[in-house]
């Protein structure tokens, strides 16, 4: 097989785009968005801060402070655009890479760092910010989202559910089952697929012969491909899909066409399977640069604004680092807690035995 | 006070489900053919008619989807009771059960509760084709985060299914399909044992026989067959995870002998765990090693051979005899 170094360099057909890589606002017949300069500046701030948190996390992993990290580099617009389309009452189901969505929902980044540091497996309450726990098994959360949406239906609530997954996940049985469930129950759910072109080392061709958004038609609901590096388009398309879901029009599949600019995780080495030219082509379509260019071009922001955001990002990075290093390790006996909601005789016995074992050491801890 | 009524185990489960649905509007039933048909074993018969399609949900034919969407419904505050049509069809849902249902509460440090019940008709003895006669309980007792229960008779079935639904923990609930049509008098007002307790099904003094699900009846028949020669105590475990170890140990310390019986393969089966624990906890009371009776380490055989595969009264008594040979 040959690798096409120009992959993705040209915009694929049927791509919803409202902001070009050069920062030029373009029209689309079906989607429009009317953002105030202040709203655009807020989106820019989200994009920059989230990239900064991500960068800090990669550095922390390199310094041995995190076991692993799954970087969102390159996918900021897809995440910020879609997440800023959500109403507070909408529910989001993430994979393990949705740091930008977590940010928009108000989840403390420390929870995410704690997960990858090995302090907990998540630990936040999904109900606090309507942001579900990170799910690591690929695609499993799509069914949870549809079930949740079925609950919303039964409650008669005015809310929608969004679920995130990647291009690789579209091969999973659970994702296909979730499409079927959502379709036959007309569930108020938006399937938000970030097609970042790579499932670790496997390119999209290993997952699909057709563009992913076209899969939806076989399941009986609309599919749309959006420029995943265009935060305006992601916001507009997701907003419409969520509105349709809330109004009882059922599910939508959104394929956000984007690119994983970093490695799959910090344990991965993409130089083994993809050529440098591909990354260079995508750098020209960076999701942040185009918003900056737009703000400049339209004189919606001056250099002071960009400097202030950079300074805020630097402060955030330092703060995230400091708080990460201060995270206390859980205690050994915490292993047994929260496995069950009700008292459990087996775990009580094991906990007691392990406590006695630990206490048998001089100065033994518990 | 209602007077006791005679019910089959299937009907007892049906009435237990009905009671749970009446008591709590958040209880849902979901599965393949559970609606209009009432389930292939009729356990959910009439429930959709009375509670509607939004509470008794005929699902697409995909087991992972059933459990995965049940998890989502539970996250939204519902209490889904899922039916897996036959034991051998639980495996497509194994990922959702093991990686999600069992682990999500810990993932949230206790902030998420998943009160989901997975009902699984289990075991052999009905002359069925492949995948319809299996006993997969050990896969689930090996998974922290799940409660595993097995009913053996109509009385327990009526109460235990309601306890499972009320539990804040996910429960894998095994129903021995060849006992669905066994009848007993059920007192619906009786105060049931706690859901994690076993029960002495028949007191005895010479040997403890531990069983659950379909094998309880077999072991009771074995005990009756040797009445006057040997006094066999039969314990119905009811809860497979956690085990009611105090009840087990108390019985074995009294009798000094122990046999564990299940339909599942002996190798790495629940009996192995029980034998190890009994040996450790009751070592100085044991007159003989703990013996196990169960299926072979083969796939479940074609049904014309199942009478040889399934432990019957004679295989149980053979093991009992062997414990007296030491």
HADDOCK unambig.tbl for C-alpha pairs under 7 A between the chains (distance, minus, plus):
assign (segid A and resid 121 and name CA) (segid B and resid 107 and name CA) 4.80 0.50 0.50
assign (segid A and resid 122 and name CA) (segid B and resid 107 and name CA) 5.54 0.50 0.50
assign (segid A and resid 122 and name CA) (segid B and resid 108 and name CA) 5.92 0.50 0.50
assign (segid A and resid 123 and name CA) (segid B and resid 107 and name CA) 5.87 0.50 0.50
assign (segid A and resid 123 and name CA) (segid B and resid 108 and name CA) 4.16 0.50 0.50
assign (segid A and resid 123 and name CA) (segid B and resid 109 and name CA) 4.93 0.50 0.50
assign (segid A and resid 124 and name CA) (segid B and resid 108 and name CA) 5.64 0.50 0.50
assign (segid A and resid 125 and name CA) (segid B and resid 108 and name CA) 6.19 0.50 0.50
assign (segid A and resid 125 and name CA) (segid B and resid 111 and name CA) 5.41 0.50 0.50
assign (segid A and resid 125 and name CA) (segid B and resid 112 and name CA) 6.95 0.50 0.50
assign (segid A and resid 143 and name CA) (segid B and resid 65 and name CA) 6.28 0.50 0.50
assign (segid A and resid 143 and name CA) (segid B and resid 68 and name CA) 4.82 0.50 0.50
assign (segid A and resid 143 and name CA) (segid B and resid 69 and name CA) 5.03 0.50 0.50
assign (segid A and resid 144 and name CA) (segid B and resid 68 and name CA) 5.32 0.50 0.50
assign (segid A and resid 144 and name CA) (segid B and resid 69 and name CA) 5.08 0.50 0.50
assign (segid A and resid 144 and name CA) (segid B and resid 71 and name CA) 5.70 0.50 0.50
assign (segid A and resid 144 and name CA) (segid B and resid 72 and name CA) 3.93 0.50 0.50
assign (segid A and resid 145 and name CA) (segid B and resid 72 and name CA) 5.84 0.50 0.50
assign (segid A and resid 146 and name CA) (segid B and resid 69 and name CA) 6.03 0.50 0.50
assign (segid A and resid 146 and name CA) (segid B and resid 72 and name CA) 6.73 0.50 0.50
assign (segid A and resid 147 and name CA) (segid B and resid 69 and name CA) 3.73 0.50 0.50
assign (segid A and resid 147 and name CA) (segid B and resid 70 and name CA) 5.93 0.50 0.50
assign (segid A and resid 147 and name CA) (segid B and resid 71 and name CA) 6.74 0.50 0.50
assign (segid A and resid 147 and name CA) (segid B and resid 72 and name CA) 4.04 0.50 0.50
assign (segid A and resid 147 and name CA) (segid B and resid 73 and name CA) 4.80 0.50 0.50
assign (segid A and resid 148 and name CA) (segid B and resid 72 and name CA) 4.14 0.50 0.50
assign (segid A and resid 148 and name CA) (segid B and resid 73 and name CA) 4.79 0.50 0.50
assign (segid A and resid 148 and name CA) (segid B and resid 75 and name CA) 6.51 0.50 0.50
assign (segid A and resid 148 and name CA) (segid B and resid 76 and name CA) 5.63 0.50 0.50
assign (segid A and resid 150 and name CA) (segid B and resid 73 and name CA) 6.74 0.50 0.50
assign (segid A and resid 151 and name CA) (segid B and resid 73 and name CA) 5.23 0.50 0.50
assign (segid A and resid 151 and name CA) (segid B and resid 76 and name CA) 5.78 0.50 0.50
assign (segid A and resid 174 and name CA) (segid B and resid 64 and name CA) 6.73 0.50 0.50
assign (segid A and resid 174 and name CA) (segid B and resid 65 and name CA) 6.66 0.50 0.50
assign (segid A and resid 177 and name CA) (segid B and resid 65 and name CA) 5.78 0.50 0.50
assign (segid A and resid 178 and name CA) (segid B and resid 65 and name CA) 6.67 0.50 0.50
assign (segid A and resid 181 and name CA) (segid B and resid 60 and name CA) 6.95 0.50 0.50
assign (segid A and resid 338 and name CA) (segid B and resid 105 and name CA) 6.51 0.50 0.50
assign (segid A and resid 338 and name CA) (segid B and resid 106 and name CA) 5.06 0.50 0.50
assign (segid A and resid 338 and name CA) (segid B and resid 109 and name CA) 5.46 0.50 0.50
assign (segid A and resid 338 and name CA) (segid B and resid 110 and name CA) 4.68 0.50 0.50
assign (segid A and resid 339 and name CA) (segid B and resid 105 and name CA) 6.29 0.50 0.50
assign (segid A and resid 339 and name CA) (segid B and resid 106 and name CA) 4.90 0.50 0.50
assign (segid A and resid 339 and name CA) (segid B and resid 145 and name CA) 5.34 0.50 0.50
assign (segid A and resid 340 and name CA) (segid B and resid 145 and name CA) 5.80 0.50 0.50
assign (segid A and resid 340 and name CA) (segid B and resid 169 and name CA) 6.08 0.50 0.50
assign (segid A and resid 341 and name CA) (segid B and resid 110 and name CA) 6.77 0.50 0.50
assign (segid A and resid 341 and name CA) (segid B and resid 113 and name CA) 6.66 0.50 0.50
assign (segid A and resid 341 and name CA) (segid B and resid 168 and name CA) 5.92 0.50 0.50
assign (segid A and resid 341 and name CA) (segid B and resid 169 and name CA) 5.80 0.50 0.50
assign (segid A and resid 342 and name CA) (segid B and resid 168 and name CA) 6.62 0.50 0.50
assign (segid A and resid 342 and name CA) (segid B and resid 169 and name CA) 6.78 0.50 0.50
assign (segid A and resid 344 and name CA) (segid B and resid 242 and name CA) 6.80 0.50 0.50
assign (segid A and resid 345 and name CA) (segid B and resid 242 and name CA) 6.22 0.50 0.50
assign (segid A and resid 346 and name CA) (segid B and resid 242 and name CA) 5.47 0.50 0.50
